[in-house]
């Protein structure tokens, strides 16, 4: 059984308990992060913690932990769980009051929770070995603050389940203007004529750490043009390549959309170049 952290204590995850009055349980009133690690080496740690702190500030949840405190927690969780290829889940909720009431309670200590889970080996730029993802498309029906990584994920879960029930790995989402936003649990990119294109950051999508790292890596290298702009769904369906990015997928190549092949139906050359660059530089962050 894996070892978890809950409010200053480490314990077998089956022994971790919170109050049913915890606001994370009652209202989804909390923020979370998932940080990948490979053989004890954290990937994108600073970006993940920066985003967590931004999320906490965005919902008015005060917690005075430093980056060093979060890093110590992560490293101890990795040590206690044997390192290997592990994702680290971190969650902070507003804590437990003695009643259910919508307004934020005063003088309530936040609940801090963390655990690890197994993740696949780090992807490599090998067309024969890479996973090929299939997706559906559907209108984005979630709330309008998707830039906050809230624990209230029911909207995302329902979209993911919609794709899952149809035998797909993800659901690409579009807004009322028929413009790509993101996927239910990933950011989304298209490639057309060698140009990598992704929607700009706003309240409709999460500022993904892998997304941001990939864009920065590609721009610093300079061999693959990158654009952050509005992407219509007609462009998505006409794309040469489609990618989904997340902390545990890194850069995933989509080869099927709504039952139809993406481009040639094979993993594209631009993905090979981008994944190679990402693999070479992902620990720079």
KEBALO-809422 format. One record per residue: x, y, z of N, C-alpha, C in turn; residue in three letters. Coordinates in Angstrom, 1 decimal, always signed. Example, Ala and Ser with C-alpha at 12.3 -4.5 7.8 and 13.67 -1.06 7.14 Angstrom:
<nodes>
+13.2;-5.7;+7.8;+12.3;-4.5;+7.8;+13.2;-3.3;+7.8;ALA
+12.8;-2.2;+7.1;+13.7;-1.1;+7.1;+12.9;+0.0;+7.9;SER
</nodes>
This chain:
<nodes>
+0.8;-1.2;+0.0;+0.0;+0.0;+0.0;+0.9;+1.2;+0.0;UNK
+0.5;+2.3;-0.8;+1.3;+3.5;-0.9;+1.2;+4.3;+0.4;UNK
+2.2;+5.2;+0.6;+2.2;+6.1;+1.7;+1.7;+7.5;+1.3;UNK
+0.8;+8.0;+2.0;+0.2;+9.3;+1.7;+0.6;+10.3;+2.8;UNK
+0.4;+11.6;+2.5;+0.6;+12.7;+3.4;-0.7;+13.4;+3.7;UNK
-1.0;+13.6;+5.0;-2.3;+14.3;+5.3;-2.0;+15.1;+6.5;UNK
-2.0;+16.4;+6.4;-1.9;+17.4;+7.5;-0.8;+17.0;+8.5;UNK
+0.4;+17.1;+7.9;+1.6;+16.9;+8.7;+2.0;+15.5;+9.1;UNK
+1.3;+14.5;+8.6;+1.6;+13.1;+8.9;+1.6;+12.3;+7.7;UNK
+2.5;+11.3;+7.7;+2.6;+10.3;+6.7;+1.9;+9.0;+7.2;UNK
+1.2;+8.3;+6.3;+0.4;+7.1;+6.7;+0.1;+6.3;+5.5;UNK
-0.2;+5.0;+5.6;-0.8;+4.3;+4.5;-2.0;+4.9;+4.0;UNK
-2.1;+5.0;+2.6;-3.2;+5.8;+2.0;-4.6;+5.3;+2.5;UNK
-4.7;+4.0;+2.8;-6.0;+3.5;+3.3;-6.4;+4.1;+4.7;UNK
-5.4;+4.6;+5.4;-5.7;+5.2;+6.7;-6.0;+6.7;+6.7;UNK
-5.8;+7.3;+5.5;-6.0;+8.8;+5.4;-7.5;+9.1;+5.4;UNK
-7.9;+9.9;+6.3;-9.3;+10.3;+6.5;-9.5;+11.8;+6.7;UNK
-10.6;+12.3;+6.1;-10.9;+13.7;+6.3;-12.3;+13.8;+6.8;UNK
-12.7;+14.9;+7.4;-14.1;+15.2;+7.9;-15.0;+15.3;+6.7;UNK
-16.2;+14.7;+6.8;-17.2;+14.9;+5.8;-17.7;+16.4;+5.6;UNK
-17.3;+17.2;+6.6;-17.6;+18.6;+6.5;-16.4;+19.4;+5.9;UNK
-15.4;+18.7;+5.4;-14.3;+19.4;+4.7;-14.9;+20.0;+3.4;UNK
-14.5;+21.3;+3.2;-15.1;+22.0;+2.1;-14.6;+21.5;+0.7;UNK
-13.5;+20.7;+0.7;-13.1;+20.1;-0.5;-14.1;+19.0;-0.9;UNK
-14.6;+18.3;+0.1;-15.6;+17.2;-0.1;-17.0;+17.8;-0.4;UNK
-17.4;+18.9;+0.3;-18.7;+19.4;+0.2;-18.9;+20.3;-1.1;UNK
-17.9;+21.1;-1.4;-18.0;+22.1;-2.4;-17.0;+22.0;-3.5;UNK
-16.0;+21.1;-3.4;-14.9;+21.1;-4.4;-14.1;+22.3;-4.2;UNK
-14.0;+22.8;-3.0;-13.4;+24.1;-2.6;-11.9;+23.8;-2.3;UNK
-11.1;+23.7;-3.4;-9.7;+23.4;-3.3;-9.0;+23.5;-4.6;UNK
-7.7;+23.3;-4.5;-6.8;+23.4;-5.7;-5.9;+22.2;-5.6;UNK
-5.5;+21.7;-6.8;-4.7;+20.5;-6.9;-3.6;+20.6;-7.9;UNK
-2.6;+19.8;-7.9;-1.5;+19.7;-8.9;-1.1;+18.3;-9.0;UNK
-0.6;+17.9;-10.2;+0.0;+16.6;-10.4;+1.4;+16.9;-11.0;UNK
+2.4;+16.4;-10.3;+3.8;+16.6;-10.8;+4.4;+15.2;-11.1;UNK
+4.8;+15.0;-12.3;+5.5;+13.7;-12.7;+6.9;+13.6;-12.2;UNK
+7.3;+12.4;-12.0;+8.7;+12.2;-11.6;+9.2;+10.9;-12.2;UNK
+10.5;+10.9;-12.6;+11.1;+9.7;-13.1;+12.3;+9.3;-12.4;UNK
+12.3;+8.2;-11.7;+13.4;+7.7;-10.8;+13.8;+8.8;-9.8;UNK
+12.8;+9.4;-9.2;+13.1;+10.4;-8.2;+13.4;+11.8;-8.7;UNK
+13.3;+12.0;-10.0;+13.6;+13.3;-10.5;+12.3;+14.0;-10.9;UNK
+12.1;+15.2;-10.3;+10.8;+15.9;-10.5;+10.9;+16.6;-11.9;UNK
+9.7;+16.7;-12.5;+9.6;+17.3;-13.8;+8.7;+18.6;-13.7;UNK
+9.3;+19.8;-14.1;+8.5;+21.0;-14.1;+8.0;+21.4;-12.7;UNK
+8.8;+21.1;-11.6;+8.4;+21.4;-10.3;+8.0;+22.9;-10.0;UNK
+8.9;+23.8;-10.4;+8.6;+25.2;-10.1;+7.4;+25.7;-10.8;UNK
+7.2;+25.3;-12.1;+5.9;+25.7;-12.8;+4.7;+25.2;-12.1;UNK
+4.7;+23.9;-11.6;+3.6;+23.4;-11.0;+3.2;+24.1;-9.7;UNK
+4.2;+24.4;-8.9;+4.0;+25.0;-7.6;+3.6;+26.5;-7.8;UNK
+4.2;+27.1;-8.8;+3.7;+28.5;-9.1;+2.3;+28.5;-9.5;UNK
+1.8;+27.5;-10.3;+0.4;+27.5;-10.7;-0.5;+27.2;-9.5;UNK
+0.0;+26.3;-8.6;-0.8;+26.0;-7.4;-1.0;+27.3;-6.6;UNK
+0.1;+28.0;-6.4;+0.0;+29.2;-5.6;-0.9;+30.2;-6.3;UNK
-0.9;+30.3;-7.6;-1.8;+31.2;-8.3;-3.2;+30.8;-8.1;UNK
-3.5;+29.4;-8.2;-4.8;+28.9;-8.0;-5.3;+29.2;-6.6;UNK
-4.5;+29.0;-5.6;-4.9;+29.3;-4.2;-5.2;+30.8;-4.0;UNK
-4.4;+31.6;-4.6;-4.7;+33.1;-4.5;-6.0;+33.4;-5.3;UNK
-6.2;+32.7;-6.4;-7.4;+32.9;-7.2;-8.7;+32.6;-6.5;UNK
-8.7;+31.7;-5.5;-9.9;+31.3;-4.7;-9.8;+31.9;-3.3;UNK
-8.8;+32.7;-3.0;-8.7;+33.3;-1.7;-8.4;+32.4;-0.6;UNK
-7.6;+31.3;-0.9;-7.2;+30.4;+0.1;-5.8;+30.6;+0.5;UNK
-5.6;+31.0;+1.8;-4.3;+31.4;+2.3;-3.5;+30.2;+2.9;UNK
-2.4;+30.0;+2.3;-1.5;+28.9;+2.8;+0.0;+29.4;+2.6;UNK
+0.7;+29.5;+3.7;+2.0;+30.2;+3.6;+3.2;+29.2;+3.4;UNK
+2.9;+28.1;+2.7;+4.0;+27.2;+2.4;+4.9;+27.8;+1.3;UNK
+6.2;+27.5;+1.4;+7.2;+27.9;+0.4;+7.4;+26.8;-0.6;UNK
+8.1;+27.2;-1.7;+8.5;+26.2;-2.7;+9.4;+25.1;-2.0;UNK
+10.2;+25.5;-1.1;+11.1;+24.5;-0.5;+10.3;+23.5;+0.4;UNK
+9.3;+24.0;+1.0;+8.4;+23.1;+1.8;+7.7;+22.1;+0.9;UNK
+7.2;+22.6;-0.2;+6.5;+21.7;-1.2;+7.5;+20.7;-1.8;UNK
+8.7;+21.1;-2.0;+9.7;+20.2;-2.6;+10.1;+19.1;-1.6;UNK
+10.2;+19.5;-0.3;+10.5;+18.5;+0.7;+9.4;+17.5;+0.8;UNK
+8.2;+17.9;+0.8;+7.0;+17.0;+0.8;+7.1;+16.0;-0.4;UNK
+7.3;+16.6;-1.6;+7.4;+15.7;-2.8;+8.5;+14.7;-2.7;UNK
+9.7;+15.1;-2.2;+10.8;+14.2;-2.2;+10.6;+13.2;-1.1;UNK
+9.9;+13.5;+0.0;+9.7;+12.5;+1.0;+8.6;+11.5;+0.5;UNK
+7.6;+12.0;-0.2;+6.6;+11.0;-0.7;+7.3;+10.1;-1.7;UNK
+8.2;+10.6;-2.6;+8.9;+9.7;-3.5;+9.8;+8.7;-2.8;UNK
+10.5;+9.1;-1.7;+11.3;+8.2;-1.0;+10.5;+7.1;-0.3;UNK
+9.4;+7.5;+0.3;+8.6;+6.6;+1.1;+7.8;+5.6;+0.1;UNK
+7.7;+6.0;-1.2;+7.0;+5.1;-2.1;+8.0;+4.5;-3.1;UNK
+9.3;+4.5;-2.8;+10.2;+3.8;-3.6;+10.7;+4.4;-4.9;UNK
+10.4;+5.7;-5.1;+10.8;+6.4;-6.3;+10.2;+5.7;-7.5;UNK
+11.0;+5.4;-8.6;+10.4;+4.8;-9.8;+9.8;+5.9;-10.6;UNK
+8.8;+5.5;-11.5;+8.1;+6.5;-12.3;+6.7;+6.8;-11.6;UNK
+6.7;+7.9;-10.9;+5.5;+8.2;-10.1;+5.0;+9.6;-10.4;UNK
+3.7;+9.7;-10.4;+3.0;+11.0;-10.3;+2.8;+11.4;-8.9;UNK
+2.9;+12.7;-8.6;+2.7;+13.2;-7.2;+1.4;+14.0;-7.3;UNK
+0.4;+13.6;-6.6;-0.9;+14.4;-6.5;-0.8;+15.2;-5.2;UNK
-1.0;+16.5;-5.4;-1.1;+17.4;-4.2;-2.4;+18.2;-4.2;UNK
-3.0;+18.3;-3.1;-4.3;+18.9;-3.0;-4.4;+19.8;-1.7;UNK
-4.9;+21.0;-1.8;-5.2;+21.8;-0.7;-6.7;+22.2;-0.7;UNK
-7.4;+21.9;+0.3;-8.8;+22.4;+0.4;-8.9;+23.4;+1.5;UNK
-10.0;+24.1;+1.6;-10.1;+25.2;+2.5;-10.2;+24.6;+4.0;UNK
-10.5;+23.4;+4.1;-10.6;+22.7;+5.4;-12.0;+22.5;+5.9;UNK
-12.1;+22.0;+7.1;-13.4;+21.6;+7.7;-13.9;+22.6;+8.7;UNK
-15.1;+23.0;+8.5;-15.8;+23.9;+9.4;-16.7;+23.0;+10.3;UNK
-17.5;+23.6;+11.2;-18.4;+22.7;+12.0;-19.9;+22.8;+11.4;UNK
-20.0;+23.4;+10.2;-21.3;+23.5;+9.6;-21.1;+23.6;+8.1;UNK
-22.2;+23.4;+7.3;-22.2;+23.6;+5.9;-22.7;+25.0;+5.6;UNK
-21.9;+25.8;+5.1;-22.3;+27.2;+4.8;-21.5;+27.7;+3.6;UNK
-22.1;+28.3;+2.6;-21.4;+28.7;+1.4;-20.2;+29.7;+1.6;UNK
-20.4;+30.7;+2.4;-19.4;+31.7;+2.6;-18.1;+31.0;+3.2;UNK
-16.9;+31.6;+2.9;-15.7;+31.1;+3.4;-15.7;+31.2;+4.9;UNK
-15.3;+30.1;+5.6;-15.2;+30.1;+7.1;-14.0;+30.9;+7.5;UNK
-14.0;+31.4;+8.7;-12.8;+32.0;+9.3;-12.1;+31.1;+10.3;UNK
-10.8;+31.2;+10.4;-10.0;+30.5;+11.4;-10.2;+29.0;+11.3;UNK
-10.2;+28.5;+10.0;-10.2;+27.1;+9.7;-8.9;+26.8;+9.0;UNK
-8.2;+25.7;+9.5;-6.9;+25.3;+8.9;-7.2;+24.6;+7.6;UNK
-6.4;+24.9;+6.5;-6.6;+24.1;+5.2;-6.2;+22.7;+5.4;UNK
-6.8;+21.8;+4.6;-6.4;+20.4;+4.6;-5.4;+20.2;+3.4;UNK
-4.2;+19.6;+3.8;-3.2;+19.4;+2.8;-3.0;+17.9;+2.7;UNK
-3.1;+17.4;+1.4;-3.1;+16.0;+1.1;-2.2;+15.8;-0.1;UNK
-1.4;+14.7;+0.0;-0.6;+14.3;-1.1;-0.4;+12.8;-1.2;UNK
-0.3;+12.2;-2.4;+0.0;+10.8;-2.5;+0.7;+10.6;-3.9;UNK
+1.2;+9.4;-4.1;+1.8;+9.1;-5.4;+1.1;+8.0;-6.1;UNK
+1.3;+7.9;-7.4;+0.7;+6.8;-8.2;+1.6;+6.6;-9.4;UNK
+1.6;+5.3;-9.9;+2.4;+4.9;-11.0;+2.1;+5.6;-12.3;UNK
+3.1;+6.0;-13.0;+2.9;+6.6;-14.4;+3.7;+5.8;-15.3;UNK
+3.4;+5.9;-16.6;+4.2;+5.2;-17.6;+5.6;+5.8;-17.7;UNK
+6.5;+5.0;-18.3;+7.9;+5.6;-18.6;+7.8;+6.8;-19.4;UNK
+8.8;+7.6;-19.3;+8.8;+8.9;-20.1;+8.8;+8.6;-21.6;UNK
+7.9;+9.2;-22.3;+7.8;+8.9;-23.8;+9.1;+9.3;-24.5;UNK
+9.3;+8.6;-25.6;+10.4;+8.9;-26.5;+9.9;+9.1;-27.9;UNK
+10.7;+9.8;-28.7;+10.3;+10.1;-30.0;+10.6;+9.0;-31.0;UNK
+9.7;+8.0;-30.8;+9.8;+6.7;-31.6;+8.5;+6.4;-32.2;UNK
+8.3;+6.6;-33.5;+7.0;+6.4;-34.1;+6.4;+5.0;-33.9;UNK
+7.3;+4.0;-33.8;+6.9;+2.6;-33.7;+6.4;+2.3;-32.3;UNK
+6.9;+3.1;-31.3;+6.6;+2.8;-29.9;+5.6;+3.7;-29.3;UNK
+5.4;+4.9;-29.9;+4.6;+5.9;-29.2;+3.1;+5.5;-29.2;UNK
+2.4;+5.9;-28.2;+1.0;+5.7;-28.1;+0.3;+6.6;-29.1;UNK
-0.7;+6.0;-29.7;-1.6;+6.8;-30.6;-2.9;+7.1;-30.0;UNK
-3.3;+8.3;-29.9;-4.5;+8.7;-29.2;-5.6;+8.9;-30.1;UNK
-6.8;+8.6;-29.7;-8.0;+8.8;-30.4;-8.9;+9.8;-29.6;UNK
-9.6;+10.7;-30.3;-10.4;+11.7;-29.6;-11.7;+11.9;-30.3;UNK
-12.7;+12.4;-29.5;-13.9;+13.0;-30.1;-13.9;+14.5;-29.9;UNK
-14.8;+15.2;-30.5;-15.0;+16.6;-30.3;-16.4;+16.8;-29.8;UNK
-16.5;+17.8;-28.9;-17.8;+18.1;-28.2;-17.8;+19.5;-27.7;UNK
-18.9;+20.2;-27.6;-19.0;+21.6;-27.1;-18.6;+21.6;-25.6;UNK
-17.8;+22.6;-25.3;-17.3;+22.8;-23.9;-18.5;+23.3;-23.0;UNK
-18.9;+22.5;-22.1;-20.0;+22.8;-21.2;-19.5;+23.1;-19.8;UNK
-18.3;+23.3;-19.5;-17.7;+23.5;-18.2;-17.9;+25.0;-17.8;UNK
-17.5;+25.3;-16.5;-17.6;+26.7;-16.0;-16.6;+27.6;-16.7;UNK
-16.7;+28.9;-16.4;-15.9;+29.9;-17.1;-14.6;+30.3;-16.4;UNK
-14.1;+29.5;-15.5;-12.9;+29.8;-14.8;-11.9;+28.6;-14.9;UNK
-11.8;+28.1;-16.2;-11.0;+26.9;-16.4;-9.5;+27.1;-16.2;UNK
-9.1;+28.4;-16.1;-7.7;+28.7;-15.8;-7.3;+28.3;-14.4;UNK
-8.2;+28.1;-13.5;-8.0;+27.8;-12.1;-8.1;+26.2;-12.0;UNK
-7.0;+25.6;-11.5;-7.0;+24.2;-11.4;-7.7;+23.7;-10.1;UNK
-9.0;+23.9;-10.2;-9.9;+23.5;-9.1;-10.1;+22.0;-9.0;UNK
-10.4;+21.6;-7.7;-10.7;+20.2;-7.5;-12.1;+19.9;-8.0;UNK
-12.9;+20.9;-8.3;-14.3;+20.7;-8.8;-14.3;+20.3;-10.3;UNK
-14.0;+19.1;-10.5;-13.7;+18.6;-11.9;-14.9;+17.9;-12.6;UNK
-16.1;+18.0;-12.0;-17.2;+17.2;-12.6;-17.4;+17.5;-14.1;UNK
-17.3;+18.8;-14.5;-17.5;+19.1;-15.9;-16.5;+18.4;-16.7;UNK
-15.2;+18.4;-16.3;-14.2;+17.7;-17.1;-14.4;+16.2;-17.1;UNK
-14.8;+15.7;-15.9;-15.0;+14.2;-15.8;-16.2;+13.8;-16.8;UNK
-17.2;+14.6;-16.9;-18.3;+14.2;-17.8;-17.9;+14.2;-19.2;UNK
-17.1;+15.2;-19.6;-16.6;+15.3;-21.0;-15.6;+14.1;-21.2;UNK
-14.8;+13.8;-20.3;-13.8;+12.6;-20.5;-14.6;+11.3;-20.6;UNK
-15.7;+11.2;-19.8;-16.5;+10.0;-19.8;-17.2;+9.8;-21.1;UNK
-17.6;+11.0;-21.7;-18.3;+11.0;-23.0;-17.4;+10.3;-24.1;UNK
-16.1;+10.7;-24.1;-15.1;+10.1;-25.0;-14.8;+8.7;-24.7;UNK
-14.7;+8.4;-23.4;-14.3;+7.1;-22.9;-15.4;+6.1;-23.3;UNK
-16.7;+6.4;-23.2;-17.8;+5.5;-23.5;-17.8;+5.2;-25.0;UNK
-17.2;+6.1;-25.8;-17.2;+5.8;-27.3;-15.8;+5.2;-27.7;UNK
-15.1;+4.7;-26.7;-13.8;+4.0;-27.0;-12.7;+4.9;-27.3;UNK
-12.7;+6.2;-26.9;-11.7;+7.2;-27.2;-10.9;+7.5;-25.9;UNK
-9.7;+8.1;-26.2;-8.8;+8.5;-25.1;-9.1;+9.9;-24.5;UNK
-9.7;+10.8;-25.3;-9.9;+12.1;-24.8;-11.1;+12.7;-25.6;UNK
-11.5;+13.9;-25.2;-12.5;+14.7;-25.8;-11.9;+16.1;-26.1;UNK
-11.8;+16.5;-27.3;-11.4;+17.9;-27.6;-12.7;+18.8;-27.5;UNK
-12.5;+20.0;-26.8;-13.7;+20.8;-26.5;-13.6;+22.1;-27.4;UNK
-14.8;+22.6;-27.7;-14.9;+23.9;-28.4;-16.0;+24.7;-27.8;UNK
-15.8;+26.1;-27.9;-16.7;+27.0;-27.3;-17.9;+27.3;-28.2;UNK
-18.7;+28.3;-27.8;-19.9;+28.6;-28.6;-19.6;+29.2;-29.9;UNK
-18.4;+29.7;-30.1;-18.0;+30.2;-31.4;-17.3;+29.2;-32.3;UNK
-17.4;+27.9;-31.9;-16.8;+26.8;-32.6;-15.3;+26.9;-32.7;UNK
-14.7;+27.4;-31.6;-13.3;+27.5;-31.5;-12.7;+26.5;-30.4;UNK
-11.6;+25.9;-30.8;-11.0;+25.0;-29.9;-10.6;+25.6;-28.5;UNK
-10.9;+25.0;-27.4;-10.4;+25.5;-26.1;-9.3;+24.6;-25.6;UNK
-9.6;+23.3;-25.2;-8.6;+22.4;-24.8;-9.3;+21.0;-24.8;UNK
-8.7;+20.0;-24.1;-9.3;+18.7;-24.0;-9.8;+18.6;-22.5;UNK
-10.5;+17.5;-22.2;-11.1;+17.4;-20.9;-10.0;+17.3;-19.8;UNK
-8.8;+16.8;-20.1;-7.8;+16.7;-19.1;-6.4;+17.1;-19.7;UNK
-6.4;+17.7;-20.9;-5.1;+18.0;-21.5;-5.3;+19.4;-22.2;UNK
-4.2;+20.0;-22.6;-4.1;+21.1;-23.6;-4.1;+20.5;-25.0;UNK
-4.4;+21.3;-26.0;-4.5;+20.8;-27.3;-3.7;+21.7;-28.3;UNK
-3.0;+21.0;-29.3;-2.3;+21.7;-30.3;-2.7;+21.1;-31.7;UNK
-2.6;+21.9;-32.7;-2.6;+21.3;-34.1;-1.4;+21.7;-34.8;UNK
-1.1;+21.0;-35.9;+0.0;+21.3;-36.8;-0.5;+21.4;-38.2;UNK
-0.1;+22.5;-38.8;-0.5;+22.7;-40.2;+0.6;+23.2;-41.0;UNK
+1.0;+22.5;-42.1;+2.2;+22.9;-42.9;+3.4;+23.2;-42.1;UNK
+3.7;+22.4;-41.1;+4.9;+22.5;-40.3;+4.8;+23.5;-39.1;UNK
+3.7;+24.3;-39.0;+3.5;+25.3;-37.9;+2.7;+24.7;-36.8;UNK
+3.2;+24.8;-35.6;+2.5;+24.3;-34.4;+1.6;+25.4;-33.9;UNK
+0.3;+25.1;-33.7;-0.6;+26.2;-33.3;-1.4;+25.7;-32.1;UNK
-1.6;+26.6;-31.1;-2.4;+26.2;-29.9;-3.2;+27.5;-29.5;UNK
-4.4;+27.3;-28.9;-5.2;+28.4;-28.4;-4.4;+29.3;-27.4;UNK
-4.6;+30.6;-27.4;-4.0;+31.4;-26.4;-4.6;+31.2;-25.0;UNK
-3.8;+31.5;-24.0;-4.3;+31.4;-22.6;-5.4;+32.4;-22.3;UNK
-6.5;+31.9;-21.7;-7.5;+32.8;-21.1;-8.3;+32.0;-20.2;UNK
-9.5;+32.4;-19.8;-10.3;+31.7;-18.8;-10.9;+30.4;-19.3;UNK
-10.8;+30.2;-20.6;-11.4;+29.0;-21.1;-10.5;+27.7;-21.0;UNK
-9.2;+27.9;-20.7;-8.3;+26.7;-20.6;-7.3;+26.9;-19.5;UNK
-6.8;+25.7;-19.1;-5.8;+25.7;-18.1;-4.4;+26.0;-18.6;UNK
-3.6;+26.9;-17.9;-2.3;+27.1;-18.3;-1.4;+25.9;-18.0;UNK
-1.4;+24.9;-18.9;-0.7;+23.7;-18.6;+0.8;+23.8;-18.5;UNK
+1.4;+23.2;-17.6;+2.8;+23.3;-17.4;+3.5;+22.6;-18.6;UNK
+3.1;+21.4;-19.0;+3.7;+20.8;-20.2;+3.5;+21.7;-21.4;UNK
+2.3;+22.2;-21.6;+2.0;+23.2;-22.7;+3.0;+24.3;-22.7;UNK
+3.2;+24.9;-21.5;+4.1;+26.1;-21.5;+5.6;+25.7;-21.7;UNK
+6.0;+24.6;-21.2;+7.3;+24.1;-21.4;+7.6;+23.8;-22.8;UNK
+6.6;+23.1;-23.5;+6.8;+22.8;-24.9;+6.9;+24.0;-25.8;UNK
+6.0;+25.0;-25.6;+6.1;+26.2;-26.3;+7.5;+26.9;-26.2;UNK
+7.9;+27.0;-24.9;+9.2;+27.6;-24.6;+10.4;+26.9;-25.3;UNK
+10.3;+25.5;-25.2;+11.4;+24.7;-25.8;+11.4;+24.9;-27.3;UNK
+10.3;+24.9;-27.9;+10.2;+25.0;-29.4;+10.7;+26.4;-29.8;UNK
+10.3;+27.4;-29.1;+10.7;+28.8;-29.5;+12.2;+29.0;-29.3;UNK
+12.7;+28.5;-28.2;+14.2;+28.6;-28.0;+15.0;+27.9;-29.1;UNK
+14.5;+26.7;-29.5;+15.2;+26.0;-30.5;+15.0;+26.7;-31.9;UNK
+13.8;+27.2;-32.2;+13.6;+28.0;-33.4;+13.4;+27.2;-34.7;UNK
+13.5;+25.9;-34.7;+13.4;+25.2;-35.9;+11.9;+24.9;-36.3;UNK
+11.0;+25.0;-35.3;+9.6;+24.7;-35.6;+8.8;+26.0;-35.2;UNK
+8.1;+26.6;-36.2;+7.3;+27.8;-35.8;+6.1;+27.5;-34.9;UNK
+5.9;+28.4;-34.0;+4.8;+28.2;-33.0;+3.9;+29.4;-33.0;UNK
+2.6;+29.2;-33.0;+1.6;+30.3;-32.9;+0.7;+30.0;-31.8;UNK
+0.4;+31.0;-31.0;-0.7;+31.0;-30.0;-1.8;+31.9;-30.5;UNK
-2.9;+31.3;-31.0;-4.0;+32.1;-31.6;-5.3;+31.3;-31.5;UNK
-6.4;+32.0;-31.8;-7.6;+31.3;-31.9;-7.6;+30.2;-33.0;UNK
-8.1;+29.0;-32.7;-8.1;+27.9;-33.6;-9.5;+27.5;-33.9;UNK
-10.0;+27.5;-35.1;-11.4;+27.1;-35.4;-11.4;+25.6;-35.5;UNK
-12.6;+25.0;-35.3;-12.7;+23.6;-35.4;-12.6;+23.1;-36.8;UNK
-12.8;+23.9;-37.8;-12.6;+23.5;-39.2;-11.0;+23.3;-39.4;UNK
-10.2;+24.2;-38.7;-8.8;+24.0;-38.8;-8.4;+22.7;-38.0;UNK
-9.0;+22.4;-37.0;-8.7;+21.2;-36.2;-9.0;+19.9;-37.1;UNK
-10.1;+19.9;-37.8;-10.4;+18.7;-38.6;-9.5;+18.7;-39.9;UNK
-9.0;+19.8;-40.3;-8.1;+19.8;-41.5;-6.6;+19.7;-41.1;UNK
-6.3;+19.6;-39.8;-4.9;+19.6;-39.4;-4.1;+18.4;-39.9;UNK
-2.8;+18.7;-40.1;-1.9;+17.6;-40.5;-1.6;+16.7;-39.3;UNK
-1.5;+17.3;-38.1;-1.3;+16.6;-36.8;-2.1;+17.3;-35.7;UNK
-2.4;+16.5;-34.7;-3.1;+17.0;-33.5;-2.3;+16.4;-32.3;UNK
-2.0;+17.2;-31.3;-1.3;+16.8;-30.1;-2.2;+17.1;-28.9;UNK
-2.1;+16.3;-27.9;-2.6;+16.7;-26.6;-1.4;+16.6;-25.6;UNK
-1.4;+17.5;-24.7;-0.2;+17.6;-23.7;-0.7;+17.6;-22.3;UNK
+0.0;+16.9;-21.4;-0.3;+16.9;-20.0;+0.9;+16.4;-19.3;UNK
+0.9;+16.5;-18.0;+2.1;+16.1;-17.2;+2.5;+14.7;-17.3;UNK
+1.5;+13.8;-17.4;+1.7;+12.4;-17.5;+1.8;+11.8;-18.9;UNK
+1.3;+12.6;-19.9;+1.3;+12.2;-21.3;+2.5;+12.8;-22.0;UNK
+3.0;+13.9;-21.5;+4.0;+14.8;-22.2;+3.3;+15.3;-23.5;UNK
+3.8;+14.9;-24.7;+3.3;+15.3;-25.9;+2.6;+14.1;-26.6;UNK
+1.3;+14.0;-26.6;+0.6;+12.8;-27.1;+0.2;+13.1;-28.6;UNK
+0.5;+12.1;-29.4;+0.1;+12.3;-30.9;-1.3;+11.7;-31.1;UNK
-2.2;+12.5;-31.6;-3.6;+12.0;-31.9;-3.6;+11.6;-33.3;UNK
-4.1;+10.4;-33.6;-4.2;+9.9;-35.0;-5.6;+9.7;-35.5;UNK
-6.6;+9.8;-34.5;-8.0;+9.6;-34.9;-8.8;+10.7;-34.3;UNK
-9.7;+11.3;-35.0;-10.6;+12.3;-34.5;-12.0;+12.1;-35.0;UNK
-13.0;+11.9;-34.1;-14.3;+11.6;-34.5;-14.4;+10.4;-35.4;UNK
-13.5;+9.4;-35.2;-13.5;+8.2;-36.1;-12.8;+8.4;-37.4;UNK
-12.2;+9.5;-37.7;-11.5;+9.8;-38.9;-10.1;+10.0;-38.7;UNK
-9.2;+9.6;-39.6;-7.8;+9.8;-39.5;-7.4;+11.2;-39.4;UNK
-6.4;+11.5;-38.6;-5.8;+12.9;-38.6;-4.7;+12.9;-39.6;UNK
-4.7;+13.8;-40.6;-3.7;+13.8;-41.6;-3.6;+12.5;-42.4;UNK
-2.5;+11.9;-42.3;-2.3;+10.6;-43.0;-2.7;+9.4;-42.1;UNK
-3.1;+9.7;-40.9;-3.5;+8.7;-40.0;-2.3;+8.1;-39.2;UNK
-1.1;+8.6;-39.4;+0.1;+8.1;-38.7;+0.6;+9.2;-37.9;UNK
+1.6;+8.9;-37.0;+2.3;+9.9;-36.2;+3.1;+10.8;-37.1;UNK
+3.1;+12.1;-37.0;+3.7;+13.0;-37.9;+5.2;+13.3;-37.6;UNK
+5.8;+13.8;-38.6;+7.3;+14.1;-38.5;+7.5;+15.3;-37.5;UNK
+6.5;+16.2;-37.5;+6.7;+17.4;-36.6;+6.6;+16.9;-35.1;UNK
+5.8;+15.9;-34.9;+5.7;+15.4;-33.5;+7.1;+14.7;-33.1;UNK
+7.7;+14.0;-34.1;+9.0;+13.4;-33.8;+10.0;+14.4;-33.4;UNK
+10.1;+15.5;-34.1;+11.0;+16.6;-33.8;+10.7;+17.2;-32.5;UNK
+9.4;+17.5;-32.2;+9.0;+18.2;-31.0;+9.2;+17.3;-29.8;UNK
+8.9;+16.0;-29.9;+9.1;+15.2;-28.7;+10.5;+15.0;-28.4;UNK
+11.4;+14.9;-29.5;+12.8;+14.8;-29.3;+13.3;+16.0;-28.5;UNK
+12.9;+17.2;-28.9;+13.3;+18.5;-28.3;+12.8;+18.5;-26.8;UNK
+11.6;+18.1;-26.6;+11.0;+18.1;-25.3;+11.8;+17.1;-24.4;UNK
+12.1;+15.9;-24.9;+12.8;+15.0;-24.1;+14.2;+15.5;-23.7;UNK
+14.8;+16.2;-24.6;+16.2;+16.7;-24.4;+16.2;+17.9;-23.4;UNK
+15.1;+18.6;-23.2;+15.1;+19.9;-22.4;+14.1;+19.9;-21.3;UNK
+13.3;+18.9;-21.1;+12.3;+18.9;-20.1;+12.8;+19.1;-18.7;UNK
+14.0;+18.7;-18.4;+14.5;+18.9;-17.0;+15.1;+20.2;-16.8;UNK
+15.0;+21.1;-17.8;+15.6;+22.5;-17.7;+14.6;+23.4;-16.8;UNK
+13.4;+22.8;-16.5;+12.4;+23.7;-15.9;+12.1;+23.2;-14.4;UNK
</nodes>
